[in-house]
Amino acid sequence: MFDLAKRQANLGTETAFEVLAKAKELERQGKSIIHLEIGEPDFDTPQHIVDAAKKALDDGFTHYGPSAGQIELRESIAKHQSMRQGYEVKPENIVVTPGAKPIMSFTIMALIEKGVEAIYPNPGFPIYQSMIEYMGGTSVPMKLEENKGYNADIKGLENLITDRTKLLIINSPNNPCGSVIPESDLEQIASLAVKNNLIVLSDEIYKDMYYGDYKHISISKFPGMRERTIILDGFSKSYAMTGWRLGYGVFPDFLVEEVTRLMTNINSCTNVFSQMAAISALEGSQESVDEMMKEFTFRRNLVVDGLNSLDGVTCQTPKGAFYAFPNISGTGMTSKEFEHAALYDAGVALLSGTSFGKYGDGYVRVSFANSRENLTEAISRLKKIL
C-alpha cells in the first residue's frame, strides 16, 4: 500500500468525461445514445488549417520550441488580440500552452496557496474550483443568478471579497450557462478589482461565440485592468480544434516569466507544428467561424424551444457559447436524477448542473453541438420520460 500526497484528495474532475464513458459503454451494449454532454464543436477543423499543419511537418517543425511558444505564433496572436481588444498587445506577453487549461492551472499555481482566497463563478467550469483547492487555497463560489440572466449580483460579489482574496475568475460567454456579462457589470467588477487590488483571470475561450447583436467585451479594456488581468483564450472552440490542444494566455508583465517557467517544468513546449498551423487559423479565412455560428444559432433556437415544451422544464435563451442551462426543478427530480433518467431511460447524455458546482442544483447542461436531427430526437426522447 502506498500513500498519495494529501493534496490529491482536493483534485476534482470534469464529469463530462465520466458521463461520456457511461454513454459509450451503453453504446457498446447496442443502445442508441444522443450525445449532448461534451463541450466541443461537432465540426471538422477547417481544411486550410489542416493543410498548414501538413506543410509545417514537411518543413521540419518537429523539434523542441521555446517554452513560451513559437515567436511567429505569438506575434500572430498579439496582432489578433490587439485588433479584438482595441489596445496594443505585445508578443512578449503571450504564452502558448497545450490547450487552454494550463493557462488557468498555471495562473492558479503561481498565485494561490494556503491562506489565500480565490473567487470563481458557480455554476462554472469545474477545473477552477479543483485547481484552487489543489493548491491549498480557499475557493469562494460567486453565485450566478438565473433571474439575472445567469450573472452575479455585484453587491453580492463585493461582499465575498476579504483581505485574503487575491484572484477573481470570470467567464463570458459562460460555460455552462451560455450567459454574457453585461458591459455595465464588467465595469463595476473592474472597479472592485482595482479597489481591492485583485488579479483577474478572464476566461474568454468563447469570445467568437455570440448570438444576435452581442459583441465581445473584455474586462481588460477598463482603466487599471491590463496590468492585473490574465486573458485565457485558445483555438479549440472557434476553430473546432479541440484535439489539437492549443491555448494561450495574455499575461501582465509580472506573470510572464513565472508561467513560462511552469511551462518549462511541466510541458517543455507546446506542439510546434500545431503552433505553426494555428497561424493560419488566425490569419486565414474566418468564414468557417461565421458558418459555424449560423448553424449554432439555428440549433440554439431549436433546443430552447424544445426544452421549454417539456413538462416541468424552463429554459432561458443563451447569449453565447453552445450550451443551454434549463431549470428542471419543476420535474420533481434533482439534477443528478434527471441526468441518470435522461441517459438510462431516454438515451440522452447530458450533464447535471451540480457538475458545475453546488449552485447548479435544479439545472442541467445541454450542449447543442450535435445535428439538428439528433437534437430534435433528443427532445422527443426526453418528452417521453417526463
Buried (B, 14 or more C-beta within 10 A) or exposed (E): EEEEEEEEEBEBEBBBEEBBEBBEEBBEEEEEBBBBBBBBBBBEBBEBBBEBBEBBBEEEBEEEBBBBBBEBBBBBBBBBBBEBBEEEBBBBBBBBBBBBBBBBBBBBBBBBEEEBBBBBBBBBBBBBBBBBBBBBBBBBBBBBEBEBBBBBBBEEBBEBBEEEBBBBBBBBBBBBBBBBBBEEBBBBBBBBBBEBEBBBBBBBBBBBBBBEEBEBBBBBBBEEBBEBBBBBBBBBBBBBBBEBBBBBBBBBEEBBEBBBBBBEEBBEBBBBBBBBBBBBBBEBEBEBBEEBBEBBBEBBEBBBEBBBEBEBBEBBBBBBBBBBBBBBBBBEBBBBEBBBBBBEEBBBBBBBBBBBBEBBBBBBBBBBBBEEEBBBBBBEBBBEBB
